[in-house]
Amino acid sequence: MINITSIAKELSIPEDELIKESLKKYLQDKLLEIESEIFRIKKRFSVENIYELDKKAKEGEIIEEEAFEDYFLLDNLEAEKEKIEKLLEKLNG
């Protein structure tokens, strides 16, 4: 089985640097996925944020039932995005 120590040796870099860079890459990739999904939802409903989506649903500009799942998904994605951005800030120190 391959492990961090053997990879770090093979690449001639310290283990902690390999771990840090791997975490950064993972978080950056995850952030890109989340941002893509957020963009898709915003584009679908022609909104800039969750508040605008809520407003359009309340005013009847969009069918509330159609936006229901996306509303909660967008809310969760925005929270996840914020959490990942904070983690990346910590990693970048």
Backbone hydrogen bonds in HBPLUS format (Angstrom, degrees):
<---DONOR---> <-ACCEPTOR-->    atom                        ^
c    i                          cat <-CA-CA->   ^        H-A-AA   ^      H-
h    n   atom  resd res      DA  || num        DHA   H-A  angle D-A-AA Bond
n    s   type  num  typ     dist DA aas  dist angle  dist       angle   num
A0007-ILE N   A0003-ASN O   3.06 MM   4  6.33 158.8  2.11 154.9 161.5     1
A0008-ALA N   A0004-ILE O   2.82 MM   4  5.97 167.9  1.83 158.8 162.3     2
A0009-LYS N   A0005-THR O   2.98 MM   4  6.17 158.7  2.03 147.3 153.2     3
A0010-GLU N   A0006-SER O   2.96 MM   4  6.08 160.9  1.99 142.8 148.4     4
A0011-LEU N   A0007-ILE O   2.89 MM   4  6.11 151.2  1.97 151.5 159.2     5
A0012-SER N   A0008-ALA O   2.81 MM   4  5.73 111.6  2.29 135.6 152.6     6
A0013-ILE N   A0008-ALA O   3.03 MM   5  5.21 160.8  2.07 142.7 147.9     7
A0012-SER N   A0009-LYS O   3.11 MM   3  4.85 146.0  2.23  94.8 105.2     8
A0017-GLU N   A0014-PRO O   3.11 MM   3  5.34 122.8  2.46 101.1 115.1     9
A0018-LEU N   A0014-PRO O   3.07 MM   4  6.43 158.3  2.11 153.9 160.3    10
A0019-ILE N   A0015-GLU O   2.88 MM   4  6.16 160.9  1.92 157.0 162.2    11
A0020-LYS N   A0016-ASP O   2.94 MM   4  6.05 164.0  1.97 143.3 148.2    12
A0021-GLU N   A0017-GLU O   2.90 MM   4  6.01 170.4  1.91 152.9 155.7    13
A0022-SER N   A0018-LEU O   2.92 MM   4  5.94 150.6  2.00 141.7 150.4    14
A0023-LEU N   A0019-ILE O   2.89 MM   4  6.09 159.6  1.93 151.6 156.8    15
A0024-LYS N   A0020-LYS O   2.94 MM   4  6.20 161.1  1.98 150.3 155.7    16
A0025-LYS N   A0021-GLU O   3.00 MM   4  6.16 162.9  2.03 144.8 149.3    17
A0026-TYR N   A0022-SER O   2.94 MM   4  6.14 162.9  1.97 149.5 154.4    18
A0027-LEU N   A0023-LEU O   2.88 MM   4  6.08 169.3  1.89 156.5 159.2    19
A0028-GLN N   A0024-LYS O   2.82 MM   4  5.98 157.6  1.87 151.8 158.6    20
A0029-ASP N   A0025-LYS O   2.93 MM   4  6.10 158.9  1.98 150.1 155.4    21
A0030-LYS N   A0026-TYR O   2.92 MM   4  6.15 158.7  1.96 149.8 156.3    22
A0031-LEU N   A0027-LEU O   2.83 MM   4  5.96 155.8  1.89 146.2 153.1    23
A0032-LEU N   A0028-GLN O   3.01 MM   4  6.21 152.8  2.08 142.9 149.8    24
A0033-GLU N   A0029-ASP O   3.07 MM   4  6.39 155.2  2.13 146.8 152.9    25
A0034-ILE N   A0030-LYS O   2.99 MM   4  6.27 162.7  2.02 152.1 156.4    26
A0035-GLU N   A0031-LEU O   2.84 MM   4  6.04 165.2  1.86 153.7 158.0    27
A0036-SER N   A0032-LEU O   2.98 MM   4  6.09 150.2  2.07 143.5 151.3    28
A0037-GLU N   A0033-GLU O   3.07 MM   4  6.35 156.1  2.13 148.1 154.0    29
A0038-ILE N   A0034-ILE O   2.88 MM   4  6.13 158.9  1.92 153.9 160.2    30
A0039-PHE N   A0035-GLU O   2.92 MM   4  6.04 160.2  1.96 144.1 149.5    31
A0040-ARG N   A0036-SER O   2.97 MM   4  6.21 154.4  2.04 143.8 150.7    32
A0041-ILE N   A0037-GLU O   3.09 MM   4  6.36 161.5  2.13 150.5 153.9    33
A0042-LYS N   A0038-ILE O   2.95 MM   4  6.18 170.6  1.96 157.5 160.3    34
A0043-LYS N   A0039-PHE O   2.85 MM   4  5.95 159.4  1.89 151.0 157.0    35
A0044-ARG N   A0040-ARG O   2.93 MM   4  6.06 156.7  1.98 144.6 151.4    36
A0045-PHE N   A0041-ILE O   3.22 MM   4  6.49 152.5  2.30 150.1 155.4    37
A0046-SER N   A0042-LYS O   2.79 MM   4  5.59 107.7  2.32 135.9 154.1    38
A0047-VAL N   A0042-LYS O   2.95 MM   5  4.98 158.8  1.99 137.3 143.9    39
A0046-SER N   A0043-LYS O   3.19 MM   3  4.79 151.0  2.28  94.1 102.8    40
A0053-LEU N   A0049-ASN O   3.19 MM   4  6.54 151.8  2.27 144.8 152.9    41
A0054-ASP N   A0050-ILE O   2.93 MM   4  6.17 158.4  1.97 147.1 152.6    42
A0055-LYS N   A0051-TYR O   2.92 MM   4  6.12 156.6  1.97 143.5 150.2    43
A0056-LYS N   A0052-GLU O   2.92 MM   4  6.13 162.4  1.95 149.0 153.1    44
A0057-ALA N   A0053-LEU O   3.04 MM   4  6.24 153.3  2.11 146.1 153.4    45
A0058-LYS N   A0054-ASP O   2.93 MM   4  6.18 161.4  1.97 151.9 156.8    46
A0059-GLU N   A0055-LYS O   2.88 MM   4  6.05 150.3  1.97 149.7 158.1    47
A0061-GLU N   A0056-LYS O   2.83 MM   5  4.94 134.0  2.04 153.2 157.0    48
A0060-GLY N   A0057-ALA O   3.22 MM   3  5.15 155.7  2.29  98.5 105.7    49
A0066-GLU N   A0063-ILE O   2.94 MM   3  5.40 128.4  2.21 110.4 123.7    50
A0067-ALA N   A0063-ILE O   3.24 MM   4  6.59 142.9  2.38 148.0 158.7    51
A0067-ALA N   A0064-GLU O   3.15 MM   3  5.17 126.5  2.45  95.7 109.3    52
A0068-PHE N   A0064-GLU O   2.94 MM   4  5.90 122.5  2.28 146.0 160.7    53
A0071-TYR N   A0067-ALA O   2.73 MM   4  5.76 146.4  1.84 157.6 166.9    54
A0072-PHE N   A0068-PHE O   3.38 MM   4  6.75 161.7  2.41 151.9 153.6    55
A0073-LEU N   A0069-GLU O   2.91 MM   4  6.10 156.2  1.97 149.6 157.5    56
A0074-LEU N   A0070-ASP O   2.74 MM   4  5.77 163.6  1.77 146.2 150.8    57
A0075-ASP N   A0071-TYR O   3.01 MM   4  6.23 156.5  2.07 143.5 150.1    58
A0076-ASN N   A0072-PHE O   2.96 MM   4  6.16 161.6  1.99 146.5 151.0    59
A0077-LEU N   A0073-LEU O   2.79 MM   4  5.99 158.9  1.83 154.2 160.9    60
A0078-GLU N   A0074-LEU O   2.89 MM   4  6.03 158.7  1.93 149.7 154.8    61
A0079-ALA N   A0075-ASP O   3.16 MM   4  6.39 155.8  2.22 143.7 149.9    62
A0080-GLU N   A0076-ASN O   2.92 MM   4  6.13 157.8  1.96 148.7 155.1    63
A0081-LYS N   A0077-LEU O   2.80 MM   4  5.96 155.2  1.86 148.6 155.6    64
A0082-GLU N   A0078-GLU O   3.04 MM   4  6.24 160.0  2.08 145.1 149.8    65
A0083-LYS N   A0079-ALA O   3.04 MM   4  6.28 157.3  2.09 146.2 152.3    66
A0084-ILE N   A0080-GLU O   2.97 MM   4  6.20 161.1  2.00 151.4 156.0    67
A0085-GLU N   A0081-LYS O   2.90 MM   4  6.12 160.0  1.94 152.4 158.3    68
A0086-LYS N   A0082-GLU O   3.04 MM   4  6.27 154.7  2.10 146.6 152.8    69
A0087-LEU N   A0083-LYS O   3.04 MM   4  6.33 154.1  2.10 145.4 152.6    70
A0088-LEU N   A0084-ILE O   2.88 MM   4  6.14 155.9  1.93 152.0 158.4    71
A0089-GLU N   A0085-GLU O   2.97 MM   4  6.20 151.2  2.05 143.5 151.3    72
A0090-LYS N   A0086-LYS O   3.05 MM   4  6.34 156.0  2.11 146.6 152.3    73
A0091-LEU N   A0087-LEU O   2.96 MM   4  6.24 156.6  2.02 147.3 153.9    74
A0092-ASN N   A0088-LEU O   2.89 MM   4  6.06 149.9  1.98 147.4 155.4    75
A0093-GLY N   A0089-GLU O   2.96 MM   4  6.07 117.8  2.36 134.7 150.6    76
A0093-GLY N   A0090-LYS O   3.11 MM   3  4.86 140.4  2.28  92.6 104.4    77
